[in-house]
Amino acid sequence: QLQLVESGGGLVQAGGSLRLSCVVSGRTLSDFAMGWFRQAPGKEREFVAAIAGGVEITKYADFVKGRFTISGDNAKNTVYLQMNSLSPEDTAVYYCASSRYRYSLDQNGFDYWGQGTQVTVSS
């Protein structure tokens, strides 16, 4: 069974950094695109970043502005989201997701979700 388990969220002051992790079980990381999404209170879930399976093909939302980096470790079957220069606007529950495709980063392809990890940025 495919399982996605996020970790690394927490409370951080504006300007700080966090590194989120998503451990994948039941699926080979290098064979499927992975993504990060987030949902703030009263808002719809929105795309943050994605990476293709096994290759350095990435896509980022405009609001990232060079602050976030998505990466994967195939040996550990884990995908990461390094977040720097955080602001209160980044406060949300962050979810990792696995796509049905390997190279396509289309948001509609991400159909399996983890439980999420809370990120709170104070001012």
C-alpha positions in Angstrom: 0.0 0.0 0.0 1.3 3.5 -0.9 2.0 5.6 2.2 3.1 9.2 2.4 4.3 10.5 5.8 5.2 14.2 6.2 7.3 15.6 9.0 9.4 18.7 9.8 6.7 21.3 10.3 6.6 23.6 13.3 6.6 27.1 14.6 9.2 29.5 13.3 9.7 33.3 13.3 9.6 35.3 10.1 12.8 35.0 8.2 13.5 31.5 9.5 13.8 28.2 7.7 12.3 24.7 7.8 13.0 21.5 6.0 10.0 19.3 5.4 10.3 15.6 4.7 8.0 13.1 3.0 8.8 9.4 3.3 7.3 7.2 0.6 6.4 3.6 1.1 4.9 1.1 -1.4 6.1 3.0 -4.4 9.6 3.7 -6.0 10.3 7.4 -5.7 12.3 7.6 -8.9 9.3 6.3 -11.0 6.7 8.9 -10.0 6.6 12.7 -9.8 6.2 14.1 -6.4 4.8 17.4 -5.2 4.2 19.7 -2.3 0.9 21.6 -1.8 -0.4 23.7 1.1 -3.7 24.9 2.5 -4.1 27.9 4.7 -7.3 28.6 6.9 -10.2 29.7 4.7 -8.2 29.1 1.5 -8.2 26.4 -1.2 -5.3 24.0 -1.4 -2.6 25.4 -3.7 0.4 24.1 -5.5 3.9 24.8 -4.1 6.5 22.7 -5.9 6.9 19.5 -7.9 9.8 17.3 -9.1 9.8 14.6 -11.8 10.7 11.0 -11.0 14.4 10.4 -10.9 15.5 13.5 -12.8 16.1 17.2 -12.0 12.9 18.6 -13.6 11.2 20.9 -11.2 8.3 23.4 -11.1 7.5 26.1 -8.5 4.7 28.4 -7.7 5.3 32.1 -8.3 5.1 32.9 -4.6 8.2 30.8 -3.9 10.4 33.5 -5.4 13.5 31.4 -5.1 13.0 30.7 -1.4 12.0 27.0 -1.6 13.8 24.0 -3.1 12.3 20.6 -3.7 14.6 17.6 -3.9 14.5 13.8 -3.6 16.7 11.1 -2.2 16.0 7.9 -4.1 18.1 5.7 -1.7 15.9 6.9 1.2 12.7 7.1 -0.9 12.2 10.6 0.6 11.3 13.9 -0.9 12.2 17.2 0.8 11.1 20.8 0.7 13.7 23.3 2.0 12.0 26.5 2.9 14.0 29.7 3.6 13.0 33.3 4.3 9.6 32.3 5.6 6.9 34.8 6.1 3.5 34.7 8.0 1.9 34.3 4.6 3.5 30.8 4.4 1.5 29.6 7.4 -0.5 26.5 6.3 -0.8 22.8 6.4 1.7 21.4 3.9 1.0 18.1 2.1 3.2 15.9 0.0 1.6 14.1 -2.9 2.5 11.4 -5.5 1.5 11.6 -9.1 0.2 8.9 -11.4 2.9 10.1 -13.9 6.7 10.1 -13.9 7.6 13.3 -15.8 4.4 15.3 -16.0 4.1 17.9 -13.3 0.5 18.7 -14.1 -1.3 19.4 -10.8 -4.2 17.1 -11.8 -1.9 14.1 -11.8 -1.3 14.3 -8.1 -3.9 12.0 -6.7 -2.4 10.4 -3.5 -1.9 12.5 -0.4 -0.2 12.4 2.9 -1.8 13.6 6.2 0.0 17.0 6.2 2.3 18.8 8.5 1.6 22.2 10.1 3.9 25.2 9.4 3.3 28.3 11.4 5.3 31.5 10.8 5.1 34.2 13.4 5.8 37.9 12.9 
